[in-house]
Amino acid sequence: MTPRPLARALAVTITLSILLTLTLIAAVATGAEPIDLSRAWRGVPPDRDIVVALRLPRALLGALVGACLASAGLALQALLRNPLADPFVLGVSGGAALGATLFAALGTVLGVASTAGFSPVAVAAFAGALAAALGVYALGRVGGRLVPERALLVGVVFNAFASAVITGIKISVSPSRAQTLLSWLVGSLGYERPTALLVAAAFSAAGIFTMMILAGRMNLLALGEEGAAAVGVDVPRTRGALFLAASLVTGAAVSLAGLVGFVGLLVPHAARLILGPDHRSLVPACALGGAAALVLADTGARLLFRSLGTEPPVGVVTALLGGPLFLWLLARQQEKT
């Protein structure tokens, strides 16, 4: 990057880091139950218990999921050369949803996982996401090379199949399980144990780090397959690595929070309007921006409890806010062109 774009990218990264810090503080400090942060810092209950056991883990989970979804959306848009691609187009979400739904129907088959600090639903969802990603990758290859259009088609078909199976299961399980499943399917942040957060963070860090390493090649993929190959990019290997990295972080996010929409679509578009098309600055910006956006959305969802008497899932909040905001960003982008 030249000095001016580098300085702008650095300024945006620092700004987003500060914004993420402020959103995390706001998420910890606000909620249905008023607390005193100074008392919590001194370890005085119940303020300390509310912060340490409830609000801080949930805020960190929101930051993790938001970073995963936004960075995966950016990678898939580069891989497919389609600005409307998001983390759920390649069947990973369908696999995760199907895994969680099958667990809801089968009951406590995976109950042993909870003793190790993992939610059984998260284990089933991640297993489903991983299986779907491997299946799409295998079926999306022609002559040993991943073909983005073929992989996209396989993912869309699998998502439709998974949706049909999920609908059939929902009408066959008990109302209580169906309600729990519905809440997960629309996207919600819960209170995962530290072990689950650490493992998910490790998977997510590996995927996002891979994207950062491949950021320069993502720029070249925008030239098209022939153009990228002409400048020395191993296109098949790069596509495969990006696909697996995006699937990994999407699977980690969906297994913990369900199907939270618009973050992976909206944040990359907003970042491009500010930073331009260079993925070397877009990858960290999307990760930080996605984390801050989802933490802020979840904080708003929790605050709605005071007036509504119930807490809407964060996926509902991101959809209500993300739809109009995405249309506005499209209009702004059209004005610039």
C-alpha positions in Angstrom: 0.0 0.0 0.0 1.1 3.5 -0.7 1.6 5.9 2.3 -1.8 7.6 2.0 -3.9 4.5 1.9 -1.7 2.9 4.5 -2.2 5.9 6.9 -6.0 5.8 6.3 -6.1 2.0 6.9 -4.2 2.5 10.1 -6.4 5.3 11.3 -9.6 3.2 10.5 -8.1 0.2 12.3 -7.3 2.3 15.4 -10.7 3.9 15.3 -12.5 0.6 15.0 -10.4 -0.8 17.9 -11.5 2.1 20.1 -15.1 1.6 19.0 -15.0 -2.1 19.8 -13.6 -1.3 23.2 -16.3 1.2 23.9 -19.1 -1.1 22.7 -17.7 -3.9 25.0 -17.7 -1.5 28.0 -21.3 -0.4 27.1 -22.4 -4.0 26.8 -21.0 -4.8 30.3 -22.3 -1.6 31.9 -25.9 -1.7 30.6 -28.7 -4.1 30.8 -32.1 -4.9 32.5 -30.4 -4.9 35.9 -28.5 -1.7 36.9 -25.0 -2.3 38.2 -22.1 -0.3 39.5 -18.9 -1.0 37.5 -16.7 0.3 40.4 -18.3 -2.3 42.7 -17.9 -5.0 40.1 -14.2 -4.0 39.7 -13.7 -4.4 43.5 -15.3 -7.8 43.4 -18.5 -6.8 45.3 -21.5 -9.1 44.6 -23.9 -9.1 42.9 -22.3 -6.6 40.5 -19.2 -8.7 40.0 -21.3 -11.8 39.4 -23.4 -10.1 36.8 -20.4 -8.8 35.0 -18.1 -11.8 35.2 -20.6 -14.6 34.8 -23.2 -13.0 32.4 -22.4 -9.8 30.6 -18.7 -10.0 29.8 -18.9 -13.6 28.3 -21.9 -12.6 26.2 -20.2 -9.5 25.0 -17.1 -11.4 24.1 -19.2 -14.0 22.3 -20.9 -11.2 20.3 -17.5 -9.8 19.3 -16.3 -13.2 18.3 -19.3 -14.0 16.2 -19.4 -10.6 14.5 -15.7 -10.7 13.6 -16.2 -14.2 12.1 -19.3 -13.3 10.0 -17.9 -10.1 8.7 -14.5 -11.5 7.7 -16.1 -14.6 6.2 -18.5 -12.4 4.1 -15.5 -10.4 2.8 -13.6 -13.6 1.8 -16.6 -15.1 0.1 -17.3 -12.0 -1.9 -13.7 -12.0 -3.1 -13.8 -15.8 -3.8 -17.1 -15.7 -5.7 -16.5 -12.2 -7.2 -20.0 -11.4 -6.1 -20.8 -8.4 -3.8 -24.0 -10.1 -2.6 -22.3 -13.2 -1.2 -22.5 -13.7 2.6 -21.3 -16.4 5.0 -24.5 -18.4 4.5 -24.5 -19.0 0.7 -22.3 -22.0 0.5 -24.4 -24.4 2.7 -22.4 -24.0 5.9 -25.4 -22.4 7.6 -27.7 -25.1 6.4 -25.4 -27.8 7.7 -25.2 -26.1 11.1 -28.9 -25.6 11.3 -29.5 -29.2 10.3 -27.1 -30.4 12.9 -28.7 -28.4 15.7 -32.2 -29.4 14.6 -31.3 -33.1 14.6 -29.9 -32.7 18.1 -33.2 -31.1 19.2 -35.1 -34.0 17.7 -32.9 -36.7 19.2 -32.7 -35.2 22.7 -29.6 -35.9 24.8 -27.6 -38.0 22.4 -24.7 -35.5 22.6 -25.2 -34.7 26.3 -21.7 -35.9 27.1 -20.3 -32.8 25.3 -21.8 -30.5 27.9 -19.6 -32.1 30.6 -16.5 -30.8 28.8 -17.8 -27.2 28.8 -19.5 -27.3 25.4 -23.1 -26.8 24.6 -24.4 -29.9 22.9 -26.3 -27.8 20.4 -23.1 -26.0 19.5 -21.3 -29.3 19.1 -24.0 -30.6 16.8 -24.2 -27.4 14.8 -20.4 -27.2 14.3 -20.3 -30.8 13.2 -23.1 -30.1 10.7 -21.4 -27.0 9.4 -18.1 -28.9 9.0 -19.8 -31.8 7.2 -21.6 -29.4 4.9 -18.5 -27.4 4.1 -16.6 -30.6 3.2 -19.5 -31.9 1.1 -19.8 -28.6 -0.8 -16.0 -28.4 -1.3 -16.0 -32.0 -2.7 -18.9 -31.5 -5.0 -17.8 -28.1 -6.1 -14.6 -29.3 -7.6 -14.1 -30.1 -11.3 -10.9 -31.8 -12.3 -9.5 -31.3 -8.8 -10.1 -27.5 -8.9 -12.7 -25.6 -6.9 -15.2 -23.9 -9.3 -16.9 -21.0 -7.4 -20.1 -21.1 -9.5 -20.5 -24.8 -9.0 -19.8 -24.6 -5.2 -22.3 -21.8 -5.0 -25.0 -23.9 -6.7 -24.3 -26.9 -4.5 -24.5 -24.7 -1.4 -27.8 -23.2 -2.5 -29.3 -26.6 -3.2 -28.1 -28.0 0.1 -29.5 -25.0 2.0 -32.9 -25.7 0.4 -32.7 -29.4 1.3 -31.7 -28.6 4.9 -34.5 -26.1 5.2 -37.1 -28.7 4.1 -35.7 -31.2 6.6 -35.7 -28.6 9.4 -39.3 -27.7 8.7 -40.3 -31.3 8.9 -38.5 -31.8 12.2 -39.9 -28.6 13.7 -43.5 -29.8 13.3 -42.7 -33.2 14.8 -40.9 -32.2 18.1 -42.5 -30.9 21.3 -43.6 -27.2 21.4 -40.9 -26.4 24.0 -38.1 -27.8 21.8 -39.6 -26.2 18.7 -39.5 -22.8 20.5 -35.9 -23.3 21.6 -34.9 -24.3 18.0 -36.7 -21.3 16.5 -34.8 -18.9 18.8 -31.5 -20.5 17.7 -32.5 -20.4 14.0 -33.2 -16.7 14.0 -29.9 -15.9 15.7 -29.3 -15.3 19.4 -26.4 -14.8 21.8 -26.4 -16.9 25.0 -24.0 -17.5 27.8 -21.3 -19.9 26.7 -18.8 -21.4 29.0 -15.2 -20.1 28.8 -13.9 -23.4 27.4 -16.3 -23.1 24.4 -15.3 -19.5 23.9 -11.6 -20.3 23.9 -12.0 -23.2 21.4 -14.2 -21.1 19.1 -11.7 -18.2 19.3 -8.9 -20.5 18.3 -10.8 -21.7 15.2 -11.8 -18.2 14.4 -8.3 -16.8 14.8 -6.9 -19.5 12.5 -9.4 -18.7 9.8 -9.0 -14.9 10.0 -5.2 -15.2 10.1 -5.4 -17.3 6.9 -7.5 -14.5 5.3 -5.0 -11.9 6.3 -2.1 -13.9 4.8 -4.1 -14.3 1.5 -5.3 -10.7 1.4 -2.9 -9.8 -1.3 -4.0 -12.7 -3.4 -7.6 -11.8 -2.8 -6.8 -8.5 -4.5 -5.5 -10.3 -7.5 -8.5 -12.7 -7.7 -10.5 -9.5 -8.6 -8.6 -9.5 -11.9 -10.2 -12.8 -12.8 -8.8 -16.3 -12.9 -6.6 -15.7 -15.9 -5.4 -12.4 -14.7 -4.5 -13.7 -11.3 -2.7 -16.8 -12.7 -0.8 -14.5 -15.1 0.8 -12.7 -12.1 1.8 -15.9 -10.3 -1.2 -16.7 -8.1 -1.9 -20.4 -7.6 -5.7 -19.9 -8.1 -7.0 -23.4 -7.2 -5.0 -23.5 -3.9 -5.9 -19.9 -3.0 -9.6 -20.6 -3.7 -9.5 -23.7 -1.6 -7.7 -22.1 1.3 -10.2 -19.1 1.3 -13.2 -21.5 1.1 -11.9 -23.5 4.0 -11.0 -20.5 6.1 -14.4 -18.9 5.5 -16.2 -22.1 6.3 -14.2 -22.6 9.5 -15.1 -19.2 10.9 -18.7 -19.4 9.7 -19.1 -22.8 11.4 -17.6 -21.5 14.6 -20.0 -18.4 14.6 -23.1 -20.2 13.6 -22.6 -23.1 16.1 -22.5 -20.5 18.9 -25.1 -17.9 17.9 -27.3 -19.5 15.2 -28.2 -17.7 11.9 -27.4 -14.0 12.5 -27.9 -12.3 9.2 -26.7 -9.1 7.5 -23.4 -8.7 9.4 -21.4 -10.7 6.8 -23.1 -8.7 4.0 -23.3 -5.2 5.4 -19.9 -4.7 7.1 -17.7 -5.6 4.1 -19.7 -3.1 2.0 -19.4 -0.4 4.5 -15.6 -1.1 4.8 -15.1 -0.8 1.1 -16.9 2.5 1.0 -14.3 3.8 3.5 -11.1 2.0 2.6 -11.5 1.0 -1.0 -10.9 -2.4 -2.5 -7.6 -3.4 -0.9 -8.2 -6.6 1.2 -5.0 -6.1 3.1 -6.7 -3.3 5.1 -10.3 -4.7 4.6 -9.7 -8.0 6.5 -8.8 -6.5 9.9 -11.3 -3.6 9.4 -14.1 -6.1 8.8 -13.2 -8.2 11.7 -13.1 -5.3 14.1 -16.2 -3.6 12.5 -18.2 -6.8 12.6 -17.3 -7.4 16.2 -18.4 -3.9 17.2 -21.6 -4.0 15.2 -22.9 -7.3 16.7 -22.0 -6.3 20.2 -23.8 -3.0 19.7 -26.9 -4.8 18.2 -27.0 -7.3 21.1 -26.7 -4.5 23.7 -29.7 -2.8 22.0 -31.6 -6.1 22.1 -31.0 -6.4 25.8 -32.1 -2.9 26.5 -35.4 -3.5 24.7 -36.3 -5.8 27.6 -37.0 -2.8 29.7 -39.8 -1.6 27.4 -41.0 -4.8 25.8 -40.7 -7.1 28.8 -38.9 -9.6 26.5 -35.6 -9.7 24.7 -35.7 -10.1 20.9 -33.1 -12.3 19.4 -30.1 -10.4 18.1 -30.7 -11.8 14.6 -34.0 -10.0 14.5 -32.3 -6.7 15.4 -29.6 -7.1 12.8 -32.2 -7.8 10.1 -34.4 -4.8 11.1 -31.4 -2.5 11.1 -29.3 -4.1 8.4 -31.9 -4.2 5.6 -32.5 -0.4 5.4 -28.9 0.4 6.1 -27.7 -1.9 3.3 -30.1 -0.2 0.9 -28.7 3.1 1.9 -25.1 1.9 1.4 -26.1 0.7 -2.1 -27.5 4.1 -2.9 -24.3 5.8 -1.6 -22.2 3.5 -3.7 -24.2 4.2 -6.8 -23.8 8.0 -6.2 -20.0 7.5 -6.1 -20.0 5.7 -9.4 
